[in-house]
Amino acid sequence: MGLAEPLVTDIDHRHIGRDSLFLMAEVRLPESDAEHRIKVRNLSAGGMMAEGPVKVQRGTQIEVNLRNIGWVEGVVAWIQENRFGIAFHEEVDPKLARAQVGAGDSTPRFVKVPLGNSPIGPIRKI
């Protein structure tokens, strides 16, 4: 006899490509306005893995505030210790969350090397 195939639900998106990363985000549950800080361990267009001390149950509706994307609605798809998966209701662009805040020239002026003649003399490597 063979082993039974595992059941796959309509919110099982683990086959979708995802980016491993480490970001901080906030989540909130619909019945509360309280926001909880979590770590984003991986992110795909259809969902993410979160880590944090948030008490959730599978099937719980949840919102997550992702950097450069904003608040995204989803549902808790799975839970394992202090990690849980969120399946988004609508797809997001995970590359946006990876981009630095305020894209464009993101180097602060105080760390840029001055061009041309510097009042402090030539710059040398140390």
C-alpha positions in Angstrom: 0.0 0.0 0.0 1.2 3.5 -0.8 1.1 6.5 1.4 -1.8 8.9 0.9 -1.1 12.1 -0.9 -1.2 15.2 1.3 -4.2 17.4 0.9 -3.5 20.7 -0.8 -5.8 23.6 -0.1 -6.7 26.6 -2.3 -4.4 28.7 -0.1 -1.3 26.5 -0.4 1.0 28.7 -2.4 4.4 27.2 -1.4 5.1 26.2 -5.0 5.3 29.8 -6.0 8.8 31.3 -6.2 9.7 33.4 -3.2 12.6 35.5 -2.1 14.4 34.9 1.2 15.0 38.1 3.0 14.9 39.7 6.4 12.6 42.7 6.8 10.6 44.1 9.7 6.9 44.6 9.2 3.7 45.2 11.2 0.6 42.9 11.3 -2.8 43.5 12.8 -5.8 41.4 13.3 -9.2 42.7 12.2 -10.7 42.6 15.7 -7.9 44.8 17.0 -6.2 48.0 16.0 -3.1 46.9 17.8 -0.1 46.4 15.6 2.5 43.7 16.2 6.1 43.9 14.9 7.2 40.8 13.0 10.1 39.6 10.9 9.5 38.8 7.2 11.5 35.7 6.5 10.5 35.2 2.9 8.1 36.9 0.5 6.4 36.0 -2.8 3.7 37.6 -4.9 1.1 35.4 -3.2 2.3 35.3 0.4 5.0 35.4 3.0 6.5 33.7 6.0 6.4 35.8 9.2 8.1 35.3 12.5 7.0 36.8 15.8 5.1 36.5 19.0 1.7 37.1 17.5 -1.0 34.6 18.6 -2.9 33.6 15.4 -4.9 30.6 14.2 -5.0 29.0 10.8 -7.7 30.7 8.8 -7.4 34.0 10.7 -7.8 37.1 8.5 -4.8 39.3 8.9 -3.3 42.5 7.5 0.5 43.1 7.1 2.2 46.4 6.4 5.1 45.7 4.0 7.8 48.3 3.3 7.1 50.2 0.0 3.9 48.3 -0.5 1.6 49.3 2.4 -1.2 47.3 4.1 -1.9 43.9 2.4 -4.8 41.7 3.4 -4.4 38.0 3.7 -5.2 34.8 5.7 -3.0 32.7 8.0 -2.3 29.6 6.0 -0.1 27.7 8.5 1.5 28.0 11.9 4.7 26.4 13.2 5.9 27.6 16.6 6.5 31.3 16.3 6.4 31.3 12.5 3.3 31.5 10.3 2.5 31.8 6.7 0.2 34.4 5.2 -1.6 33.9 1.9 -2.4 37.3 0.3 -5.8 38.0 -1.1 -4.2 39.9 -4.0 -0.7 39.5 -5.4 2.0 42.0 -4.6 5.4 42.8 -6.2 8.0 41.4 -3.8 10.7 43.4 -5.5 9.1 46.6 -4.1 9.7 45.4 -0.6 13.3 44.8 -1.3 13.9 48.3 -2.7 15.2 50.9 -0.4 12.8 53.4 1.0 12.6 56.5 -1.2 14.2 54.9 -4.2 16.3 57.1 -6.4 19.6 58.5 -5.1 19.5 56.8 -1.7 23.0 57.7 -0.6 22.8 60.5 2.1 24.8 63.6 1.2 27.0 63.3 4.3 28.6 60.1 3.0 29.1 61.1 -0.6 32.6 61.8 -1.7 32.9 65.4 -2.9 33.7 65.7 -6.6 36.5 68.0 -7.8 38.8 69.8 -5.4 38.2 68.9 -1.8 38.8 71.5 0.9 40.5 68.8 3.0 42.9 67.6 0.3 43.0 64.4 -1.7 41.2 61.3 -0.5 43.3 58.3 0.1 42.6 54.7 0.9 43.5 53.5 4.4 
